[in-house]
Amino acid sequence: MQSLLADGASVDLATVVGTTPLMTAAAGGHDEIVEIFLAHGADIRRTTTEGGNALMFPAQNGHLSTVKLLIEKGADADHAMNNGRTALNFALERMVLRRVQRDFFLLDEDGDKEPDDE
């Protein structure tokens, strides 16, 4: 990847729906790769066709260190998608889902059934 970027590959090349390499790396919680893309000029404020920014991906997937990194680097934490949802909405939805799984369905973090306490 570093050699491609050094050879001039576009760090902001997007898919048809506007997802960039930065967004993909952030979605997976790959902080080191996020740092590399930002160091090569990735546009942290770029949005998808639905208005999502790079911060929303790790918020939705529970990657707190990536959320913190992007905010430190200037990501807009208040940005709203076309439908009005923000990164905070995604983070809260994830938190509520995990709590419901744990408390009501007795599922662990991976979604597996917890053993009965006998």
PETA-V102162 format. One record per residue. RES is the residue in one small letter. PHI is phi in radians with two decimals (999 if undefined). PSI is psi in degrees with one decimal (NA if undefined). Layout:
RES_PHI_PSI + RES_PHI_PSI
//
This chain:
m_999_-45.4 + q_-1.01_-40.8 + s_-1.20_-35.7 + l_-1.11_-43.8 + l_-1.15_-39.3 + a_-1.12_-31.1 + d_-1.47_3.2 + g_1.76_11.7 + a_-1.05_142.4 + s_-1.27_120.6 + v_-1.33_-16.2 + d_-1.92_16.0 + l_-1.06_125.3 + a_-1.99_156.8 + t_-1.30_178.7 + v_-1.01_-33.0 + v_-1.64_5.6 + g_1.62_6.3 + t_-1.27_130.2 + t_-1.84_166.3 + p_-0.99_-36.5 + l_-1.06_-45.4 + m_-1.09_-41.2 + t_-1.15_-44.3 + a_-1.11_-41.3 + a_-1.13_-39.5 + a_-1.05_-33.7 + g_-1.56_-1.4 + g_1.26_28.7 + h_-1.60_80.1 + d_-1.00_-41.7 + e_-1.10_-40.2 + i_-1.23_-39.1 + v_-1.00_-45.8 + e_-1.04_-42.4 + i_-1.10_-46.5 + f_-1.07_-42.3 + l_-1.14_-39.0 + a_-1.12_-25.9 + h_-1.68_14.3 + g_1.61_17.3 + a_-1.01_139.1 + d_-1.41_104.1 + i_-1.22_-17.7 + r_-1.71_-0.8 + r_-1.12_147.2 + t_-2.20_159.1 + t_-1.38_176.4 + t_-1.12_-22.3 + e_-1.61_0.9 + g_1.59_6.8 + g_-1.32_142.3 + n_-1.94_175.6 + a_-1.05_-28.1 + l_-1.21_-29.0 + m_-1.22_-31.0 + f_-1.15_-51.9 + p_-1.23_-28.6 + a_-1.10_-41.8 + q_-1.20_-31.6 + n_-1.71_2.3 + g_1.38_26.7 + h_-1.71_81.4 + l_-1.05_-40.5 + s_-1.11_-34.5 + t_-1.26_-38.3 + v_-1.03_-49.3 + k_-1.05_-44.1 + l_-1.02_-48.7 + l_-1.13_-38.8 + i_-1.14_-43.1 + e_-1.04_-32.2 + k_-1.54_0.3 + g_1.92_9.6 + a_-1.12_144.8 + d_-1.45_102.5 + a_-1.22_-19.2 + d_-1.68_-1.9 + h_-1.08_136.5 + a_-2.00_142.1 + m_-1.20_175.6 + n_-1.01_-30.1 + n_-1.58_3.9 + g_1.62_-6.4 + r_-1.35_144.9 + t_-2.06_174.3 + a_-1.04_-36.3 + l_-1.09_-40.5 + n_-1.01_-44.5 + f_-1.10_-43.4 + a_-1.12_-42.7 + l_-1.14_-40.8 + e_-1.06_-41.8 + r_-1.13_-43.2 + m_-1.10_-44.4 + v_-1.14_-42.9 + l_-1.03_-46.5 + r_-1.08_-40.2 + r_-1.17_-42.3 + v_-1.10_-44.0 + q_-1.04_-44.6 + r_-1.24_-48.4 + d_-1.43_-33.0 + f_-1.84_-30.2 + f_-1.94_1.7 + l_0.93_44.9 + l_-1.80_145.6 + d_-1.45_-175.3 + e_-1.02_-27.7 + d_-1.57_1.2 + g_1.50_10.5 + d_-1.59_148.8 + k_-1.15_129.1 + e_-1.33_145.6 + p_-1.17_148.8 + d_-1.16_142.3 + d_-1.46_102.6 + e_-2.09_NA
//
